[in-house]
Amino acid sequence: MVYKFAFGGWRLKLLRNAMSVEYKVDWWSVFREILSSHSPEKIRFPSVSLVKEEDGFGFFRIGEREFYFPLSFYSQSLLGFIYWEVFDRKVYEGGNCLIQPGDWVVDAGACEGFFSLYALEKGANVLVFEPIPELAKALEMTLKKYIDEGRAKVFPLGLGSRNASVEMFVSRKSVISSSFSKDKIDYLKEEWLDFERKILRVAPLDELLRSNLLPPISFIKADVEGYERELLLGASEVIRRYKPRLSICTYHLPDDYIEIPKIVEGFGLNYKIILKVHGNTLSIMHAW
């Protein structure tokens, strides 16, 4: 196979970042990304079928999996892409940061619920956090079977460092880009700034622990669009008590891949930390 690209631009930047960071890097993922052609037409995302519409929600099917999603946020290409990331690329697992049967998994930034379904299919239980009301309602519909079995619970709130009502920037065109982080919004290019402002609730995971609302947590996945640092700071008691495996996105702010591992090291638990590449950046920190 012959790769035709100029070694520069984002490839050179990615290599420099990977070589300069003080934490272990998944070099297989670095070179896979550098050697990829990144031609969108070469990636076949799964097709999404709308089975029926119901009170503003669509009941969708991808392969054998079924889920609900608000029609007001619907994008076939977006859902197909996220499904590919979760089920095909398995981006939220790496190294020994793996979901095990019987785990209690925190899914922060659950959105369409694919990661929750992924964890449930592996035999885990999930605590699902989603602050956007329409998405939280769709998640309750999608996960009803597991909720009834006691294997899933949906919390209609975000996770942060304090209990508060916070302004969220909600995108109708790309709901996965919605964020509580003003820093992230300022960092985005102007053409991405088509957001509706909503006041939504956030709470620390530690507060739920003190209120006896949490089982022993085994795994935390956080893809919360630039609010990952706030989430970790509000989960210090949970992390120190249970030392859960951590799968935390590190690409929403330009120095996330540096600062987020520092927060985890600050817990003093001797986590093994590895940074993995996905989408041209050191995008996910796995820790165990």
Disulfide bonds with the S-S distance in Angstrom:
none
